[in-house]
Amino acid sequence: MLFKIDACVKINVSMNRKYKVLLVLAALSASMFIAGGKAQAATLEVTGGCTLAIAIDSANAGSDQAGCTATGDTYGTNDTITLADGTYTLTADLPVITTSVDVIGQSMTGTIIDGDAQTYSGLKVDGAGLSSNLSDFTIQNMLNGGLNVDNGAAVIINRVIAQGNTASAGGGLVVTNGASVTLNESILQNNTADNAGGGFSNAGGTAVISNSTIYNNTGQFGGGGVLLFSGTTTIINTTIAGNIAAQGAGITSFSDPVATIINTTIYGNTADGAAGGVTILQTSGSISFQNTIIAGNTVSDCDGDGTITPTSNGGNLSSGSSCTFLTEPTDITGTAPLVASLTPEDNGGPTPTIALLDGSPALNAGVATDAPSTDQRGQARPQGSGFDIGAYELVVAPSESVAPTDTTSAANLAGVGAPNTGLGKQASSTAKQQTLVILITTLFVALISRIRYKKFNQKY
């Protein structure tokens, strides 16, 4: 809701015309400043006859459709669709989102959008210039993928679980054709791809994946967890574990992607007779690894017959000798990382991780250049004399793990997740309004004081 100021309010002090004009202009300027923070926008609550599909149709049309009545301001850009906790089972495919609209649930696993046993299609944002935020819900059991971002759209995804979805590529999330995605504090799990990229696929887009877990996804031919076909992808502070494919069960790179992997744990992925960790098939582009664990994968950690040799930026650890590109002095090969679990667990923070044990060779062995200042859980790095390798930073003292505050990571893997912590932009908007109120009040007091001072001088 926009903060509004009535510039016509009467003041019980005699003012000359100049001060009246100044006060009115100050009020109007403040109103315009606050309004400029976000253009006109409507809010649609999914409840009763206002289904998610009708809410999307209303936002696309810029007007109420049968069953939905918007609140707040008139339709504009960045309208908002809200969903309370509950399960919303689809009875038809969701309409493609063709306008800038946010879809906001109440909590990560309490708000569930269900495709009715992979009968209906999930959320797709399509169109150049679109900007959307998706947060705090689970999207599951969808046909043609859980989340799809296409044709130049820009989408930020926070605290979302995509699980049990299926597609030809990118069962959990796919970004294509110049679109961009930021995936943060989210989980892609138990998704499948008939071709490749069970958890995530990038085919010509831009993606940043951080503080997330990609777990137990299946790609028939490759990339059970991640398929990098083309485009630009950065993966940082992320756990890629337990994924299955014919090859490159953790990550498969193909064609000409540009990929950067930093402080990521690629562990316990399984391929059929090939590398369970990383398979490099690309013929151009680049892929680099830094401070990353590639270990415990079956049959091996790395392989591939692409013409591009991966780059090591140092600080990587592999349990075998198959990752032949790990040639930097700070790389560690042929050494088990000594982890606390074979699969991601609740170690605090918003998403499950694989913890390091005290005495792990990954401790303090990462390189500092470009290393993130926190780990996947949000724990500050470094805790010791150097940065730990992988997505997890061991806290030696005073305690091993970060106490969960608003999440239950292990439960997330079983379908019980983190509550909604709210949107940063809402807090920013509130702070902006409070600042403007203080500014206007100060200006008003100064004007009144000036007027009284003038009246005092005139009288005496």
N, C-alpha and C positions, 0 to 999 in steps of 0.2 A: 504494500500500500504506500502510495506516495505521501510524503509529508506536505501538508498544505498550510498556507498562511493567508489569513484574511487581511488584505492590505487596507481594508476600509474600516477596521475597528476604530472606535472613537477613543480618544485619549483626553483625560480631564486636565489638560494643560494647554494653555494658549500657545499655538505654534504659528510662526510665519510661514509663508508659502514654501520657502526654500527648504525648511526642515521637514515639512510634510512630504515634499517630493523626494528628499533623501531617504526617508523612512520607507516610503512606498517602493522606491527602486531597490533598496536593500532587501526588502521582503520578496519582491518579485525575482531578484537575482538569486536569492537563496533557493526559492522554489524551483527555478530553472536548473540550478546547479544539482539539486537532489534528483530532480526528474531526469536529468541527463545521465545519471548513473545507470538507468535502465529505461529503455523505451516502454511505451504503453504495453501492458501484458495482462492477459487474463489467466485465471486459475480454474482448472476443471478438476473436480473431485470425482473419482471413480466410485460410484455408489448407486445402489438401486438400479434404475433404468439407464443410468449413464455408465455404460460399459467402457472398457479400455479402447475397444475398437471405435465406438461412437465418439469418445473423447479425442482420439487421434483424427477422426474425420472432421470434428469441429475445429480443431487447431489448423488442419490443412485448409479448410474452407474459410477460416477467419470469422465464423459465425456459429451460433448454437445449432446443433443438429438434434433431431428428435431424441429426447431422453436426457440431454445434457444442457445445463444452464451455467454459464461461466459466472464467476464472482470476481470482485476487484475491478481493475480497469478494463477498458475495451480491448478486444483482440489486437495484437500488434506483433512484435517480434519477441522471441523467447517467452512464449506462453508456457504455463506449467501444468502438468497433469500429475495429480497426487493419488497415491494408493495407500490406504491403511493396511495394517497387518491382516492377513487372510489369504486364502487361496482363490485365485481367479482363473478358472478353467475355461479355455476358449471354446467357442462353438463355431468359429470360422477363422480363416487366416486374418492376422492383424493387417490393417492397411499400412502401406508404405508411408513413412513419415517424410513429407515433402516440404516442411516448413521448419523454422527454428523453434523447437519446443523441448522442454525438459520433462523427463519422466522420473518422478521421485517417489520411492517407496518409503515405508516407515522404518523398516529394519532389513538387514541383509538376508536373513532367512525367515523372518516372520511374514514378509510380503512375497507371495509366490505367484508367478505367472506361469500357468501350466498349459502345454500344448495337447493335452488329452492323448497320451500314449503315442506321441509323434504323428498326430493327425493333422495339425495345423502349423502354419509358419510363424516364426517369431518376429522380433523387432528388427526393422530395416530402416535406416536413415539414408536418403538418396537425394543428392543434388548439390551442385556447386554453391558455395556461399552459405550453406546451412551450418548452424552451430547449435549443438544440443548437449545437455548433460543427462546422463543416466546414472542413478545411484540408489543404493539401499534396497535391493530386491534380489530375488532368485528368479531366473528364467530357466524353465526346464521342460524336457520331453517335447521339444519342438522339431518339426520337419523343416528341412532346408536351413538349418542352423539356428542357434539361439539369438545371436547378435550379428548384424550385417551392416557394414558402413561402406557406401559406394559413391562413385562419381563426384568426388571433390568435397563431400560433406566432412565436417570436423566434429568429432564426438569425444567427450571426456567421460570416462566410466570410472566410478568410484564405488567400492564396497558392493560389488555385484557378484553373485555366483551364477555361472552358466553350467548346467549339468544335465546329463542324459539327453542331449540334443544330437541330431544327426544331419549330415549334409554330404555333398560330394567332396567338399574341401572346407576346412574351417568349421567343424561341428559346433564348437563353442563360440568362436568369434572369427570373422573374416573381414579384412579390409582390402578394398580393390579400387583400381581406376582413379588414382590421385586423391583418394580420401585420406583422412588422418584420424588416428585413434590414440588416446592416452588411457591406458588401463592401469589402475592403481588400487592396491589393497583389495584385490579381487581373486576369485578362484574359478578356474576352468577345469572341471573334473567330470569323468565318466561320459565324455562325449565321443562320438565316432565319426569317421569320414570314410566314405566308400572308396575314395581315391587316396588322399593324403591330407595331413593337417587336422588330426582329430580334435586337438584343443584349440589351436590358433593357426591361421593362414594369412600371409601377406602376399598379394599379387598386384603390385604396382601402387601401393599406398605408402603412408608413413606411419609408423607405430612406435610408441614408447611403452614398454611394459615394466612396471616397477612394483616392488613390495607385494608380489603376487605369487600364487601357487598354481602350477599346471600339472595336474595329477591324474593318473589312471585313465588317460584318453587313448583311443585306438585309431590309427591310420592304416588302411589296408596295405598300401604299398610303401609308405614312408611318412616320417614326421608324425608319429603318434601324438607327441606333445605339440611340436611347432614345425610348420612348413614355411620356409623362406623361399618363395619362388622368384620374387622381384620386389622392387621398392626398397625402402630404408627402414630398418628395424633396430631399435636399441632395447636390450634386455638387461635390467640392473636389479640387484637385490631380489632375485626370483628363484624359487625352487621348482625344478622340472624333474619329476620323479614318477616312477611306476607306470610309465607310458609304454605302449606296445605297438610295434609295426614290423613290416618285413625288413626294413633297414632304417637306420637313423631314428630309432624310437623316441629319443629325446628331442633332437633337432635334425631335420634334413634341409640342406640348402641346395637349391636347384636353379638353373638358368643364371640370372645376373643380379642377385640381391646385394645390398650393402648392409652389413650387419655388424653390430658391436655388442659384445656380451661382457658384462662387468659384474664381479662379485655375485655370481650365480652358482647354484648347486645343481648339477646334472647328475643324478644318482639313481641307481636301481631301475633303469629302463631296460626293456627286453626286446631284442630283435631276433628274427628267425634266421640264424646262420650268418648274421652280419653285425655291424656295430649297433649296440643298444644305445650308446650315448649320442654321438654326432656322426652324421654321414655327409661328406662334402661332394656334391655332384655338379656344382656350378662351373660355368665356363667363362664367366666374367664377373665384374663387381668385386666385392671383398668381404671378408669375414674375419673378425679379430676377437681374441679372448684375453681377458685380464682378471686376475684374482678369482678365477673360476675353478670349481671342483668338477672334474669329469671322471667319475669313479664308480666302481661297483655295478657297471652296466654289463649286460649279457647280449651277445657273446663277447664283445670287446667294447672298448670305450670309443674308439674313432676308426673310421675308414672312409673310402670314397675314391672315385676315379675322375674327379673333376680336374680341370686344368688350372684352377686357382688353388694356391697353397695358402691355408689359413695363416694369419699373423698372430704371434704371441706378443703381447705387451707386458709379459712378465707376471710372476706371482700366481701361476696356475698350478694345479695338482692333479695328476692322473694316477690311477692305481695300477695301470699296466704300461706297456711300451708302445701301444698302437697309435697314440697321439704324437706322431713323429715331428709335428711342427712346434712342439714345446721344447724350444732350444735355448731360451733365455737363461742366463745364470740363476735367475730367481725362480724358474720353473722347477717343479718336483715331479718326478715320474717314478713308476714302479713302487709306489708307496700308498698303502691304504690310509684314508683320511681319519679313521677312528671316530665314527659317528655313534650317537646315542640310540638311533633307531633306523630301521631300513625304509621307513615311510614317513611322510610328514606328520608331525604331532603338534599338540598345543605346547608351545614354549613361550607363550605370551605374545602380544602383538595381534594385529588384525587377521593374519593368515598363518596357516600351519607351516612349520619349518623342520628341517633336519638338523638337530643340534650337534655341535662338536663336543667331544669329550676332553677333559683335562689331559694334556699330554699329546693331543693330536698334532701331527706335523703341520697342519694348516694354521695353527695359532701363530700370530705375529709374523707370518711368512708372506703376506701380500705386499704389493708395492703401493706407495702413497699417491703417486701421480694419478689424478682423475678418480681416485677411490671415493665412494660416497661417505658422507659424514655420519650416517646411521646405517644399521643393517635392516633386513626385511621387517623386523619387528618394531623398528623405530629406536632401537638401542644405539646409543652413541658409539661411534668408532673413532680411534682405536681404544680398546680397553687395556691393552698391554703395551709392549714396546713397539708394536707395529700393527698393521691391519690384518685381521684374520682373512683367510681365503674362503670364498663361498658367501652364501646369503646370510650366514649366522655369525654373529660376533659373541664369543664366549665372555661372560661376565665372571671373572674369577672371584671378586669380592665386591659387596658383601654377600651376594647370593648368585646362584647359577642362572636363574631365568628372570625375565621381566615379568612382574605381576600383571596379569590381564586386568584391564580396566573396563572396557566396554565390549570385549569380544570373548569368544570361546572357540579357539582355532580348531582344536581336535573335534569339537562338536560340529564345526562347519563341515568337516569331511563326512559326517553322518547326517548332515542336513539341519544342524542347529547352529545358527551363526550370530554375528555381531549385531547389536542394536544400532539404530540410526544415530549418528553423532551430529547430524545437521550439516548444512552446506556452508562452506567458508564464505561464499558470496553473501549469504544472509547476514552473517555476523559483520561482514564488511559494510553492508548497507546500513545496518543498525548503528555501527560506529560512526558512519558518515553523517547520519541524521542527528545523532547526539552532538557531534562536533558543530554542525550547522546551527543547532538550537542554541548552543553556548555562544557562538559567534553573533547570532542575531540578538540574543539577550544583552550581550556586552555592548553592541552597537546601540541598541535601544536605550540602555542606561546612560551611555555617553551622550546621546542626543538630548535626553531629558535633563541631564546635568547641565549641558550647554545652555539650554533654554532657561532653566532656573537661574543660572548665573547671569544671563543677559537681563532677566527681569529684575534681579537683585541690583545690578548696576543702574538700570533705568530708575529704580525707586530711590536709590540712595546716592 
